[in-house]
Amino acid sequence: MIGALAPVLAIVLHWTIAIGLTCRILMARRSRGSGFAWIFITLSVPYVGAALYLMVGEVWLPKRRVRRVAEMIQAERDSGEHPAVTPPAAAGIDPELLARFASLAENASGIALSTRNRIELLDGADLAFDHMIRDIDSATSNCFILTYIWYPGGRTDEIALALERAANRGVDCRVLADAHGSASFFASEVYSRLRRAGVEVVSANRAGWLRLRLARIDLRNHRKIVVLDGQIGYTGSLNIVDPRLFKTRAGVGQWIDCMARLEGQAASDLQRVFLRDWSIENPGAESPARPACAPTLEFENGAAAQVLPSGPAQEPEVLRRMLLTQIHAARQEIIITTPYFVPDEPMMMALTSAARSGVCVRLIVPAKIDAVLVRHATRAYFSDLLDAGVEIHQFTRGLLHSKTVTADGAVGMIGTANMDLRSFELNLEVSLFVYDTAFTSELVKLQRSYIAGSTRIDPDTWSHRSIAWGIVDNAAQLIAPVL
């Protein structure tokens, strides 16, 4: 009797779970695309869909982590170490717009706009590694590195050797690497050698059994930060990876990255972000250790800039809002480079509206990427973008990994975040917004060099592409909000 009823009971149980989770999703007031995608998955894939949602459908963070981040931000505000500054006049930038940018970012992150920074754009891994090694060898107080991926071999071993040399001369050296992205590093001899040399090495987002119960398991620390003596900092898209050796079998070519080298208060702000993360991953530390450093450097006629950390432990919408503000404010030109483009509805509306209003909108993405599903989901947005007049350029000289946005050659963003929901809502990211025409013009030149290495998609040709591929792309788009 029970055996005969088993299929019926299984169906009833599935629909009970699915209806319950549907109610939970609706009560959570998720975005329309994300909510619909999860409801579709939980209803159409019995049990498995429900299990997936419970594991990765909601941003479950340990309460201690959320509370700790809030406490650190409030303590920094109370200390008055970095008082807010009046946004300076900058050529080509509306003062009211600059004030909006500054307050929006500071209210969410606790990090104010800074001025008188020296910022240098570094094109490519080799140039960035050359500068990093030189600066590590010159450090006298501390060397801090935070990365999503550390992949041993090639030039990354030169970074490790430089850290060993620094530790041997008494410099405080710390490495924080994401447990998932840097799994091969933590299993390597490089990791053991750094530990023996006295370098403190800690994994971020360790997936122990307790975390499997209390937190979402696919959260990543996707930040890339290098800070030397609290005075020199780096951020951008480059992991500690030699592109000549990394994912060589993926068939996408070498990864193409860029970094910003900072001197001034912005470098110190990057150190604050590192120390917050270091404290989170070291619960025994009551507060982030404040290394003794020389006074912050200042440069006459330097650039105004703002370091913006983002992630689910603080206001998760801040990066999206900053980018939307940047896009809406543009009057002549917007250029975006991103390896993974899976936008939400507000981002698509902003880009298509800008293009239809006469702004020249250029999107540069790799022709090939290492994630098949994301590649098809990305292509599903092309028709709407092309119909609105957006230029789409597919980079053909490797996997373009740089994440940059420029508006009117005046406001530039360089950072770690992709143009997708994972970067906006789940990953820990760090972005640098620069309000300076000199730096932004250099960033635009780099973006135009990417265009020179790309093939522009012709709208007419795209509209006549295979129906079969269109179906595949649109099917991938249905689950794009949960990628």
Sequence and secondary structure as in RCSB ss.txt:
>XXXX:A:sequence
MIGALAPVLAIVLHWTIAIGLTCRILMARRSRGSGFAWIFITLSVPYVGAALYLMVGEVWLPKRRVRRVAEMIQA
ERDSGEHPAVTPPAAAGIDPELLARFASLAENASGIALSTRNRIELLDGADLAFDHMIRDIDSATSNCFILTYIW
YPGGRTDEIALALERAANRGVDCRVLADAHGSASFFASEVYSRLRRAGVEVVSANRAGWLRLRLARIDLRNHRKI
VVLDGQIGYTGSLNIVDPRLFKTRAGVGQWIDCMARLEGQAASDLQRVFLRDWSIENPGAESPARPACAPTLEFE
NGAAAQVLPSGPAQEPEVLRRMLLTQIHAARQEIIITTPYFVPDEPMMMALTSAARSGVCVRLIVPAKIDAVLVR
HATRAYFSDLLDAGVEIHQFTRGLLHSKTVTADGAVGMIGTANMDLRSFELNLEVSLFVYDTAFTSELVKLQRSY
IAGSTRIDPDTWSHRSIAWGIVDNAAQLIAPVL
>XXXX:A:secstr
 HHHHHHHHHHHHHHHHHHHHHHHHHHTT  HHHHHHHHHHHHHSTTHHHHHHHHHTS    HHHHHHHHHHHHH
HHHHTSS       BTTB HHHHHHHHHHHHHHHS   EEEEEEEEEESHHHHHHHHHHHHHH SSEEEEEES B
  STHHHHHHHHHHHHHHTT EEEEEEETTTTHHHHTSHHHHHHHHHT EEEEES   HHHHHHS TT  B   E
EEETTTEEEEES  B  TTTTTGGGSS  EE EEEEEESHHHHHHHHHHHHHHHHH TT SS            T
T EEEEEEEE TTS TTHHHHHHHHHHHH SSEEEEE S EE  HHHHHHHHHHHHTT EEEEEEESS S HHHH
HHHHTTHHHHHHHT EEEEE SSEE   EEEETTTEEEEES  EEHIIIIISBEEEEEEE HHHHHHHHHHHHHH
HHTEEE  HHHHHTS HHHHHHHHHHHHTGGG 
